[in-house]
Amino acid sequence: MTTLGALIVLFHPGEEGLAHAVSLRGRCSAMLAIDNSPQPDVAMEAVLGASDVPLLHNGNRDGIAGALNRGLAQLFAAGADAVALFDQDSTPPPEFFNVMHGMCDALGSQPFMLGPRIYDDNEERFLPEIIIDGPRVRRLRLDPGARAQRCSFMITSGCVLSRNAFETLGTFAESLFIDHVDTEYCFRALLHNVPLYVMPLLVLSHRIGAKRRHRFGPFTLTAGNHAPARRYYSARNAMYIALTYGRRFPPAFIPNLLTLSQVFQVLLCEADKLAKLRGIMMGIADGLFGRLGPLETARPKLAAWLAHRIGNE
């Protein structure tokens, strides 16, 4: 029988995020919380400790990828056969672990990744489930009562990663730091023929960014309102993925359409336009030339400029 663990990554979580972490404790075979906040939080340690939730402080070292890698390594070393990944803004349904556990048992020792359907609370819609069909991308039509179905992509939160998949694919790309870390891992899975399955029986509520809708006559544009540094990482990593996987998988260029949409979002809807556009342009350039790593290493002047702006707000 599969030993299914859970890993939750926290970043200044607040009461709701901590309650989410605590709620997972009794639902899985093993549990670990990673605090990716820059400084340890004594109050957080007390809350999680009182509920017997093990906590590891990562301090945002190597971003979300570093937190996932250290947490997965610890849980697999402790005997987990598969691990469900969560962030503090995701709420799994009550039946999540039972359904995932059954699927893990059915798949046995083969490498795999499983994911629920994702419902974006901000946009009040499901994220599209897609599969790569040669040079094309096809959207899956999912019946809520359907069995597991092969797909090509899933976000990290809600994903169940098997030990053999982690051993086959290796660690998440810490050089990407954040944004598209999961996209790159899914392309890697496609390259190594590690199957991904979406579970239509399960719906995970997830809050993606601080999105706001804006109307322009008959048109509606959704703005993500991400910080300039996030705009940098998203644009850079999208370009890197296109250059790394585009020859084998032409749809790898699609994330760059997101970059283009971000430019329109910033120009039409968002504040701090100069900083965000500067981040996007530098991100594209760094993706083209393979300049990766945390912003402070890849672009120290940009990081210092952004920190100075924040400090003077």
C-alpha positions, -999 to 999 in steps of 0.1 A, spaced: 0 0 0 13 35 -10 26 58 17 12 92 6 28 122 22 20 159 20 43 189 16 30 225 20 52 256 12 44 287 33 54 323 27 42 348 53 11 326 55 -12 344 80 -39 326 100 -57 311 70 -25 296 55 -15 281 89 -50 267 93 -47 251 59 -14 235 69 -28 222 102 -58 207 84 -36 185 62 -19 169 92 -44 141 99 -52 133 63 -19 118 51 7 93 61 35 119 65 35 157 66 60 185 63 57 223 61 84 244 45 86 280 57 99 300 27 96 333 45 130 351 47 131 351 85 119 323 109 85 330 125 83 320 162 45 323 162 43 300 132 65 275 148 43 275 179 10 270 160 24 242 138 42 226 167 11 225 187 -6 205 159 25 182 155 32 196 120 70 193 113 84 226 100 116 233 80 127 269 75 141 274 40 143 312 40 134 313 3 168 297 -6 165 289 -43 129 300 -43 99 277 -46 120 252 -64 145 249 -35 117 246 -10 101 218 -30 133 199 -35 143 200 2 108 190 13 105 162 -12 140 148 -3 131 147 34 97 130 29 111 105 4 140 97 27 115 91 55 97 65 34 70 82 14 62 66 -19 44 97 -33 40 132 -20 11 157 -26 23 193 -30 4 223 -18 8 260 -14 -10 281 12 -37 293 -12 -50 259 -22 -79 240 -6 -82 203 -14 -116 186 -12 -122 162 17 -119 131 -5 -86 143 -20 -62 119 -2 -85 89 -4 -89 93 -42 -52 100 -48 -42 71 -25 -63 47 -46 -48 59 -78 -13 57 -64 -20 20 -54 -33 13 -89 -3 27 -107 21 9 -83 59 14 -88 58 32 -122 67 69 -122 38 92 -124 23 126 -116 -13 131 -107 -33 163 -104 -69 175 -97 -89 199 -117 -80 235 -106 -107 260 -99 -93 296 -99 -112 314 -71 -102 348 -85 -115 343 -120 -143 319 -110 -134 293 -136 -115 261 -141 -80 263 -155 -79 245 -189 -66 209 -190 -45 205 -221 -25 178 -239 2 182 -265 -8 164 -297 22 166 -320 28 203 -327 -7 212 -315 -22 218 -281 -56 203 -275 -80 211 -247 -94 181 -228 -132 178 -224 -136 164 -188 -167 148 -174 -167 154 -136 -173 117 -130 -147 105 -155 -117 83 -146 -82 96 -147 -71 111 -180 -37 117 -195 -27 153 -197 5 173 -204 6 200 -178 -4 206 -142 4 233 -116 25 223 -86 -2 228 -60 -24 197 -58 1 177 -78 10 142 -64 46 132 -74 57 96 -71 91 87 -57 101 70 -90 90 101 -110 112 123 -88 141 98 -92 136 98 -130 131 135 -135 154 149 -108 149 180 -88 129 211 -97 150 237 -115 163 259 -88 179 282 -114 144 293 -124 137 302 -88 99 309 -92 73 311 -120 71 284 -146 90 260 -124 61 236 -127 59 242 -165 95 232 -170 90 201 -149 61 190 -169 80 194 -202 108 174 -186 82 147 -178 70 147 -214 106 143 -226 112 113 -203 78 97 -210 66 101 -173 28 101 -175 7 129 -161 -29 122 -151 -57 147 -143 -83 134 -119 -117 148 -129 -133 135 -96 -112 160 -77 -115 198 -77 -88 220 -59 -98 256 -51 -68 278 -58 -62 315 -56 -38 326 -84 -23 360 -78 -43 392 -70 -63 392 -102 -87 419 -111 -110 422 -141 -112 454 -162 -138 462 -188 -130 480 -220 -163 484 -238 -174 448 -248 -140 434 -238 -127 422 -205 -91 420 -195 -78 402 -164 -48 418 -148 -25 397 -125 -11 426 -106 22 407 -99 52 426 -85 79 437 -109 102 409 -98 76 383 -106 71 399 -140 108 395 -145 109 358 -135 78 349 -156 91 365 -188 127 351 -183 116 316 -175 91 315 -203 118 324 -228 142 298 -213 116 271 -216 109 279 -252 146 277 -261 152 246 -241 122 225 -252 108 243 -283 126 221 -309 112 189 -294 78 204 -283 68 235 -304 40 244 -278 69 253 -255 68 287 -271 32 293 -259 42 306 -224 57 336 -242 22 346 -253 16 350 -215 45 374 -215 29 394 -243 -4 395 -225 14 407 -194 27 437 -213 -9 447 -222 -21 441 -186 6 464 -173 1 491 -199 -37 492 -196 -46 482 -161 -17 482 -136 2 506 -114 41 508 -113 42 504 -151 79 515 -155 92 489 -130 71 461 -143 79 467 -180 116 470 -172 114 437 -154 97 420 -184 122 434 -209 152 424 -188 136 390 -182 132 383 -219 168 393 -225 181 371 -197 160 341 -209 175 345 -244 210 344 -230 205 319 -202 212 343 -173 193 325 -146 192 323 -108 176 347 -82 171 383 -93 198 395 -69 224 373 -87 211 376 -123 203 413 -122 218 429 -90 213 465 -102 176 458 -110 171 441 -76 187 470 -58 166 495 -78 134 477 -70 143 473 -33 150 511 -31 116 518 -47 98 496 -22 118 511 7 107 546 -2 70 538 -7 
